[in-house]
Structure formats: structure tokens, C-alpha cells
């Protein structure tokens, strides 16, 4: 009997270790604007990568292009500020679009698909994957994370996003164009600051109809992404 119990425990241990070791999709944070002439090319690259299982994109529409003739309906100042924080982290001299941040580790021009893939390959070699277990009960959504050594403190973000949108632009640099956007961020909320020393259970905010949600665990000070979950099934 003890041999059977020992064998069962070893099988369970190997399964858990395998779960922790599984690679997760690389997070692509796209900073874009419908008022930017060069952004549609970048959005096309990110949209194509997002169709793959090994990538997941979030599109942050910035508002500093709004004064150029077209007001992006998805733009928010908070998203521009997030890009400013990345600019400081990567020591860039200015903001630009379309920019993509790869798993919180590196950044490049979003339309350079070859470089995005190269940076993603490098990110996978350094990737940390905190398991995020999702559940639903009585109309609410929950996530649970086991104790995990992340090597520091992380912010746990809740992000709601619209899976896709098609917009006819009538003014500005993209006048006359029909733009196709994916995973457009509508809100971003800090759920918890977590050091990983103890397991953690969280109740997610109520999600508006028509929106999907993602949970992103990111080391503080705009550090690397160490955990990712999203409700949308590709």
C-alpha cells in the first residue's frame, strides 16, 4: 500500500512540476493610436502574432495623437502615462508609436515583425510563469496563485479589453482608412502587491458585457512579466 501511495505522490509531483514549467504566451503591449499614420502597419503585425498560441497582445491607445485631427475613441491618458514609465525604464529619448513592449523585458517598433519575434524568443529564455488558476462561482470570477519565488515583489493587474473593433477614420493622418484593432484595453486596475511568499486568492472585478479580461503579474518598477491569464479563448 505504501508503495502505491508513494507512486501516486510522485506522479502528482511530476504533474505539478510540469504545470509550473509549461511556457505561457509572451505578452505584447502595443502602444498605438488611430491618429498615427504608421500605426496600422504595426497593428497588423501584432494582430497576426496575437492569432498564435504563443503570443497574447494588449493594445493601449495613447492620447497624445488626439490633437492631430482625429480623436481616438479608445485613447486614455493613463495609457500614455504607462508608456512614459516604459520610456524611462528603457532610457528612450521620447515617446513613439507604434511601440511594442515584449513581456516587460524589451521594446521595439511594432511594425518590425522580425525583431518582435527575435525579442520574444529571448524573452522566453528568461521567462517566469507564476501559475494562475481561474474559477467562476455565482456569477463572479476568481483567480488563485500558489506561493511562488518570483525573486521580488510584483504588481497584479486586472485588465479589461475589447477583443476587436473596426473604425472608419474621417479625419487626421488616417483619413479615409478603415482600421482593425484587437484586444483594445478599456481599463487597468491594480488588484494587489504580492511578494509570492504565501498563496493568494483574489475576486476579480465585475466585467462589463462584451469585454474580456486579463490578469497580468509584473515585477514592480515596470519589470518583466512573470504571470499571465486571459479569459478569451483563441
C-alpha positions in Angstrom: 0.0 0.0 0.0 2.8 2.4 0.9 4.4 1.7 -2.5 1.1 2.7 -4.2 0.8 5.9 -2.2 4.4 6.8 -2.9 3.9 6.2 -6.6 0.8 8.3 -6.6 2.5 11.1 -4.8 5.4 11.0 -7.3 3.0 11.1 -10.2 1.2 14.1 -8.7 4.6 15.9 -8.0 5.7 15.4 -11.6 2.4 16.7 -12.9 2.6 19.8 -10.7 6.2 20.5 -11.7 5.3 20.0 -15.4 2.4 22.5 -15.0 4.8 25.1 -13.4 7.3 24.5 -16.2 4.9 25.0 -19.1 5.6 28.1 -21.2 2.9 30.7 -21.3 2.3 33.2 -24.1 4.6 36.1 -24.4 2.7 39.4 -23.6 2.9 42.1 -26.3 1.9 45.5 -25.0 1.2 47.6 -28.1 1.2 51.4 -27.8 -0.7 52.8 -30.7 -3.1 55.5 -31.9 -5.7 55.8 -34.7 -4.3 59.2 -35.4 -0.9 57.9 -36.3 -0.1 57.2 -40.0 2.4 54.4 -39.3 0.4 52.6 -36.6 -1.8 50.5 -38.9 1.2 48.6 -40.1 2.3 47.9 -36.5 -1.2 46.8 -35.5 -1.3 44.4 -38.4 1.9 42.7 -37.2 0.7 42.5 -33.6 -2.8 41.3 -34.8 -1.2 38.4 -36.7 1.0 37.4 -33.8 -1.9 37.5 -31.4 -3.6 34.8 -33.5 -0.8 32.4 -32.4 -1.0 30.4 -29.2 2.5 31.6 -28.0 1.6 35.3 -28.1 -1.0 37.5 -26.4 -1.5 41.2 -27.2 -2.9 44.1 -25.3 -3.4 47.3 -27.3 -3.0 50.6 -25.3 -4.3 53.5 -27.3 -2.4 56.7 -26.2 -4.0 60.1 -26.3 -1.2 62.5 -27.4 -2.1 62.0 -31.0 -5.6 63.3 -30.5 -4.6 66.9 -31.2 -3.6 66.0 -34.7 -7.1 66.0 -36.2 -8.6 62.7 -35.1 -9.7 61.7 -31.6 -9.1 58.1 -30.9 -12.2 56.8 -29.2 -10.1 54.2 -27.2 -7.3 56.6 -26.1 -6.7 57.3 -22.4 -4.2 59.5 -20.7 -3.4 56.6 -18.2 -2.1 54.5 -21.1 0.1 57.4 -22.3 1.5 57.5 -18.8 2.2 53.8 -18.8 4.2 54.3 -21.9 6.1 57.2 -20.2 7.1 54.8 -17.5 8.5 52.3 -20.1 10.3 55.2 -21.8 12.1 55.9 -18.6 12.8 52.3 -18.0 14.3 51.7 -21.4 16.0 55.1 -21.4 14.4 56.2 -24.7 14.7 59.9 -25.5 11.0 60.3 -26.5 7.6 58.5 -26.9 6.8 57.0 -30.2 4.1 54.8 -31.9 3.7 52.1 -32.8 5.8 50.7 -30.0 5.5 47.2 -28.6 6.9 46.1 -25.2 7.8 42.4 -25.2 6.9 40.6 -21.9 8.1 43.7 -20.0 11.7 42.9 -20.9 12.4 44.8 -24.1 10.8 47.1 -26.7 10.8 47.8 -30.4 8.9 49.3 -33.3 5.7 47.2 -33.6 5.8 47.0 -37.4 9.2 45.3 -37.3 7.8 41.8 -37.1 11.2 40.0 -37.4 12.5 42.0 -34.4 9.4 41.4 -32.3 9.9 37.6 -32.9 13.6 37.8 -32.0 12.9 39.7 -28.8 10.1 37.2 -27.9 12.5 34.3 -28.4 14.9 35.9 -26.0 12.1 36.7 -23.5 11.1 33.0 -23.5 14.6 32.0 -22.5 14.2 34.2 -19.3 10.5 33.7 -18.8 9.0 33.2 -15.3 5.5 31.6 -15.2 3.6 32.0 -12.0 0.6 29.7 -12.2 -2.8 31.4 -12.2 -5.8 29.2 -11.5 -9.2 30.6 -12.7 -12.7 29.8 -11.4 -16.2 31.0 -11.6 -19.0 30.8 -8.9 -22.4 32.6 -8.6 -21.6 35.0 -11.4 -18.2 36.1 -10.0 -14.7 35.3 -11.3 -11.7 34.3 -9.1 -8.0 33.7 -9.5 -5.7 31.8 -7.2 -1.9 31.8 -7.2 0.3 29.3 -5.2 3.3 30.6 -3.2 6.0 31.2 -5.8 9.5 32.6 -5.7 9.5 35.4 -8.2 12.7 37.0 -6.9 11.0 40.1 -5.7 7.7 41.9 -5.4 5.1 42.2 -8.2 2.0 44.1 -9.1 -1.1 42.1 -10.0 -3.0 44.0 -12.7 -6.6 43.4 -13.8 -7.1 44.5 -17.4 -10.4 44.6 -19.3 -10.3 44.6 -23.1 -12.4 44.6 -26.1 -11.4 41.7 -28.4 -11.8 43.6 -31.6 -13.1 46.8 -33.2 -13.4 48.2 -36.7 -13.3 52.0 -37.1 -13.7 54.3 -40.1 -11.5 57.3 -39.6 -12.7 60.5 -41.2 -10.0 63.0 -40.1 -6.3 63.2 -39.4 -3.4 61.2 -40.9 -5.5 58.1 -41.4 -8.5 59.9 -43.0 -10.4 57.5 -45.3 -9.0 54.4 -43.8 -10.8 51.6 -42.0 -8.7 50.4 -39.0 -8.9 47.0 -37.5 -7.8 46.8 -33.8 -7.6 43.8 -31.5 -7.6 43.4 -27.7 -8.2 47.1 -27.0 -7.6 47.9 -23.4 -10.5 49.7 -21.7 -9.4 49.6 -18.1 -6.4 48.7 -16.0 -6.7 48.2 -12.2 -4.1 47.3 -9.6 -5.5 44.3 -7.6 -2.7 43.5 -5.3 1.0 44.0 -4.5 2.4 40.5 -3.8 5.7 39.0 -2.8 4.8 35.4 -3.6 5.6 34.2 -0.1 2.0 32.9 0.5 -0.7 31.6 -1.8 -3.1 34.3 -2.8 -6.8 34.2 -3.8 -8.5 37.2 -5.4 -12.0 38.1 -6.5 -12.0 39.8 -9.9 -14.0 43.0 -10.6 -17.3 42.6 -12.4 -16.7 42.5 -16.1 -18.9 44.6 -18.4 -20.7 42.7 -21.1 -18.8 42.3 -24.3 -15.4 42.7 -22.7 -12.8 40.1 -21.9 -10.3 40.2 -19.0 -6.6 39.5 -18.4 -4.6 39.2 -15.2 -1.0 40.3 -15.5 1.6 39.8 -12.8 4.5 42.2 -13.4 7.6 42.8 -11.3 7.5 46.3 -9.8 9.1 49.3 -11.5 7.9 48.2 -14.9 9.8 44.9 -14.6 9.4 41.7 -16.5 6.0 40.0 -16.7 6.0 36.8 -14.5 2.4 35.6 -14.9 -0.4 35.9 -17.4 -4.0 34.7 -17.7 -6.8 35.8 -20.0 -10.4 34.8 -20.3 -10.7 34.9 -24.1 -10.3 31.5 -25.8 -8.4 31.9 -29.1 
